[in-house]
Structure formats: C-alpha cells, structure tokens
C-alpha cells in the first residue's frame, strides 16, 4: 500500500537511502509492505489478490523506488488493536475459530 505524507518541517529531510534532500512541504510517499500477506489465498471471488502485492513489490525494488520513499513493515495487530474496530465478542469468536481450524488442520 502506498500513501503520501506532508512533511511540514522547516528544515530539509532525507528521503530513503539515496541521500537526496526533500524540500519542506514535499510529499514523500510512504510504502507499507509485509511479505507474509502475499502468502495467503483468500478465495477465488475475494477482491484481494495477494500475487499483485508481490508483483508490485518486485516492481518497486526493480525500479529502485524504495530509495525515494519511506519504507515500513507493518506490525502484527494485537487483540487490543482489533477491539478498536471490532466488538470484543467478534474478536473472541474469530480467535476461537482460528484455534479450532489450526488444530483440525494439524491432525
């Protein structure tokens, strides 16, 4: 996922590893990537296509775009993080289902 941020600093900011200076107020792209996301198959009708994430990341690296943007790897959400957007009962139920499925698959 790529989004932009405004840098409203009064001094110049370095962007990536390229050493190029970014002028104040210049929008620096922010790139989030986690290689684990592309390892899942969400089903044929699901709108998210993980292989597209891998392809996009390969293009970013091939064209050295990562040197011109802020690169972040997102952290895994905790139960507390999930409860910020979902009811605790739903989070607990999903956790229980996940444990049941993993124990079934490991048999």
C-alpha positions in Angstrom: 0.0 0.0 0.0 1.3 3.4 -0.8 0.1 6.7 0.6 1.7 10.2 0.9 2.5 12.3 3.9 3.2 16.0 4.2 6.5 17.0 5.7 5.9 20.4 7.2 9.4 20.7 8.7 11.3 24.0 8.4 14.5 22.0 7.5 15.2 19.6 4.7 14.5 15.9 5.3 16.5 13.0 3.8 14.4 10.6 1.8 15.3 6.9 1.8 18.9 5.8 1.3 19.5 7.8 -1.8 20.8 10.9 0.2 18.6 13.2 -1.9 17.1 16.1 0.1 13.4 16.6 0.0 12.3 20.2 0.2 10.0 21.3 3.0 6.4 20.6 2.2 7.3 18.0 -0.4 5.1 14.9 -0.3 7.1 11.8 0.4 5.4 8.5 -0.5 5.1 6.0 2.3 5.2 2.4 1.3 3.9 -0.4 3.6 4.9 -4.0 2.7 4.8 -7.3 4.5 5.9 -10.4 2.6 3.5 -12.6 4.7 0.4 -11.0 3.2 1.1 -12.4 -0.2 1.3 -16.0 1.1 -2.5 -16.3 1.7 -5.2 -17.3 -0.7 -8.5 -15.6 0.2 -10.6 -17.5 -2.3 -11.4 -17.1 -6.0 -14.1 -14.5 -5.5 -12.3 -12.4 -2.9 -11.2 -9.0 -4.3 -7.8 -9.1 -2.7 -5.2 -10.8 -5.0 -2.0 -11.5 -3.0 0.1 -12.1 -6.1 -0.5 -8.5 -7.0 1.2 -7.4 -3.8 4.3 -9.5 -4.7 4.3 -8.1 -8.3 4.0 -4.5 -7.0 6.8 -5.0 -4.5 9.1 -6.6 -7.2 8.5 -3.5 -9.4 9.2 -1.1 -6.5 12.6 -2.9 -5.9 13.4 -3.3 -9.6 13.0 0.4 -10.3 14.7 1.4 -7.0 11.6 3.3 -6.0 12.2 2.2 -2.4 15.1 4.7 -2.3 12.7 7.6 -2.9 10.1 6.8 -0.3 9.7 5.9 3.4 9.5 2.1 3.6 7.7 0.5 6.6 6.8 -3.1 7.5 3.5 -3.0 9.5 3.4 -4.7 12.8 1.0 -7.6 13.6 -2.2 -6.3 15.2 -2.8 -7.3 18.8 -6.2 -8.3 20.2 -6.4 -4.9 21.7 -5.8 -3.3 18.3 -8.6 -5.4 16.8 -11.0 -4.4 19.5 -10.6 -0.8 18.5 -12.6 -1.5 15.3 -14.5 -4.7 16.1 -16.7 -5.9 19.0 -14.8 -8.0 21.6 -17.2 -10.9 21.1 -16.4 -11.0 17.4 -12.7 -10.9 18.1 -13.0 -13.7 20.7 -15.1 -15.8 18.3 -12.6 -15.4 15.4 -9.8 -16.3 17.8 -11.7 -19.5 18.8 -12.4 -20.4 15.2 -8.8 -19.9 14.3 -7.6 -22.2 17.1 -10.2 -24.8 16.1 -9.2 -24.7 12.4 -5.5 -24.9 13.2 -6.0 -27.9 15.5 -8.1 -29.6 12.9 -5.5 -29.0 10.1 -2.7 -30.3 12.3 -4.3 -33.6 12.9 
